[in-house]
Amino acid sequence: MLVPDFRGQNLKDARRIANQEALEIHIHGTGSGRVVGQAPAAGTIVMGEDRIIILSFSVQQEEG
């Protein structure tokens, strides 16, 4: 299967997409903000038990 592009998603949406694709996600950082990076990259082919995706999140900062 091809790894979907998680960039720009919040944690809730990333989990929904992962569940639909039978993928397991591991979070790098706090999990707040939006996904700014992932490994393996979107479009990578994963097979068998190799279904763990590492997501990096931006730091959400308050304005003002």
C-alpha positions as protocol buffer text, in pm:
chain_id: "A"
residue {
  index: 1
  type: MET
  ca { x: 0 y: 0 z: 0 }
}
residue {
  index: 2
  type: LEU
  ca { x: 104 y: 361 z: -52 }
}
residue {
  index: 3
  type: VAL
  ca { x: 160 y: 575 z: 257 }
}
residue {
  index: 4
  type: PRO
  ca { x: -84 y: 870 z: 257 }
}
residue {
  index: 5
  type: ASP
  ca { x: 30 y: 1230 z: 297 }
}
residue {
  index: 6
  type: PHE
  ca { x: -35 y: 1332 z: 658 }
}
residue {
  index: 7
  type: ARG
  ca { x: 123 y: 1679 z: 628 }
}
residue {
  index: 8
  type: GLY
  ca { x: -107 y: 1960 z: 737 }
}
residue {
  index: 9
  type: GLN
  ca { x: -338 y: 1729 z: 936 }
}
residue {
  index: 10
  type: ASN
  ca { x: -411 y: 1768 z: 1305 }
}
residue {
  index: 11
  type: LEU
  ca { x: -374 y: 1466 z: 1534 }
}
residue {
  index: 12
  type: LYS
  ca { x: -744 y: 1371 z: 1523 }
}
residue {
  index: 13
  type: ASP
  ca { x: -753 y: 1369 z: 1142 }
}
residue {
  index: 14
  type: ALA
  ca { x: -417 y: 1189 z: 1119 }
}
residue {
  index: 15
  type: ARG
  ca { x: -550 y: 912 z: 1346 }
}
residue {
  index: 16
  type: ARG
  ca { x: -867 y: 883 z: 1137 }
}
residue {
  index: 17
  type: ILE
  ca { x: -666 y: 845 z: 816 }
}
residue {
  index: 18
  type: ALA
  ca { x: -430 y: 594 z: 979 }
}
residue {
  index: 19
  type: ASN
  ca { x: -723 y: 384 z: 1103 }
}
residue {
  index: 20
  type: GLN
  ca { x: -882 y: 382 z: 757 }
}
residue {
  index: 21
  type: GLU
  ca { x: -553 y: 259 z: 607 }
}
residue {
  index: 22
  type: ALA
  ca { x: -476 y: 9 z: 889 }
}
residue {
  index: 23
  type: LEU
  ca { x: -161 y: 203 z: 980 }
}
residue {
  index: 24
  type: GLU
  ca { x: -14 y: 265 z: 1324 }
}
residue {
  index: 25
  type: ILE
  ca { x: 115 y: 615 z: 1398 }
}
residue {
  index: 26
  type: HIS
  ca { x: 382 y: 715 z: 1647 }
}
residue {
  index: 27
  type: ILE
  ca { x: 400 y: 1080 z: 1747 }
}
residue {
  index: 28
  type: HIS
  ca { x: 724 y: 1276 z: 1762 }
}
residue {
  index: 29
  type: GLY
  ca { x: 671 y: 1583 z: 1979 }
}
residue {
  index: 30
  type: THR
  ca { x: 359 y: 1693 z: 2163 }
}
residue {
  index: 31
  type: GLY
  ca { x: 99 y: 1600 z: 1902 }
}
residue {
  index: 32
  type: SER
  ca { x: -39 y: 1953 z: 1902 }
}
residue {
  index: 33
  type: GLY
  ca { x: -46 y: 2171 z: 1595 }
}
residue {
  index: 34
  type: ARG
  ca { x: -22 y: 2017 z: 1248 }
}
residue {
  index: 35
  type: VAL
  ca { x: 188 y: 1741 z: 1094 }
}
residue {
  index: 36
  type: VAL
  ca { x: 500 y: 1893 z: 938 }
}
residue {
  index: 37
  type: GLY
  ca { x: 691 y: 1573 z: 866 }
}
residue {
  index: 38
  type: GLN
  ca { x: 648 y: 1200 z: 841 }
}
residue {
  index: 39
  type: ALA
  ca { x: 854 y: 885 z: 796 }
}
residue {
  index: 40
  type: PRO
  ca { x: 824 y: 703 z: 570 }
}
residue {
  index: 41
  type: ALA
  ca { x: 735 y: 975 z: 322 }
}
residue {
  index: 42
  type: ALA
  ca { x: 399 y: 1000 z: 145 }
}
residue {
  index: 43
  type: GLY
  ca { x: 389 y: 771 z: -157 }
}
residue {
  index: 44
  type: THR
  ca { x: 627 y: 515 z: -7 }
}
residue {
  index: 45
  type: ILE
  ca { x: 514 y: 155 z: -49 }
}
residue {
  index: 46
  type: VAL
  ca { x: 478 y: -36 z: 280 }
}
residue {
  index: 47
  type: MET
  ca { x: 403 y: -405 z: 305 }
}
residue {
  index: 48
  type: GLY
  ca { x: 332 y: -664 z: 571 }
}
residue {
  index: 49
  type: GLU
  ca { x: 408 y: -562 z: 927 }
}
residue {
  index: 50
  type: ASP
  ca { x: 590 y: -247 z: 816 }
}
residue {
  index: 51
  type: ARG
  ca { x: 290 y: -21 z: 884 }
}
residue {
  index: 52
  type: ILE
  ca { x: 425 y: 220 z: 1146 }
}
residue {
  index: 53
  type: ILE
  ca { x: 430 y: 587 z: 1047 }
}
residue {
  index: 54
  type: ILE
  ca { x: 619 y: 845 z: 1254 }
}
residue {
  index: 55
  type: LEU
  ca { x: 458 y: 1189 z: 1252 }
}
residue {
  index: 56
  type: SER
  ca { x: 629 y: 1514 z: 1357 }
}
residue {
  index: 57
  type: PHE
  ca { x: 408 y: 1803 z: 1466 }
}
residue {
  index: 58
  type: SER
  ca { x: 459 y: 2178 z: 1459 }
}
residue {
  index: 59
  type: VAL
  ca { x: 450 y: 2357 z: 1789 }
}
residue {
  index: 60
  type: GLN
  ca { x: 121 y: 2539 z: 1828 }
}
residue {
  index: 61
  type: GLN
  ca { x: 180 y: 2886 z: 1969 }
}
residue {
  index: 62
  type: GLU
  ca { x: -70 y: 3131 z: 2111 }
}
residue {
  index: 63
  type: GLU
  ca { x: -103 y: 3466 z: 1937 }
}
residue {
  index: 64
  type: GLY
  ca { x: -99 y: 3790 z: 2130 }
}
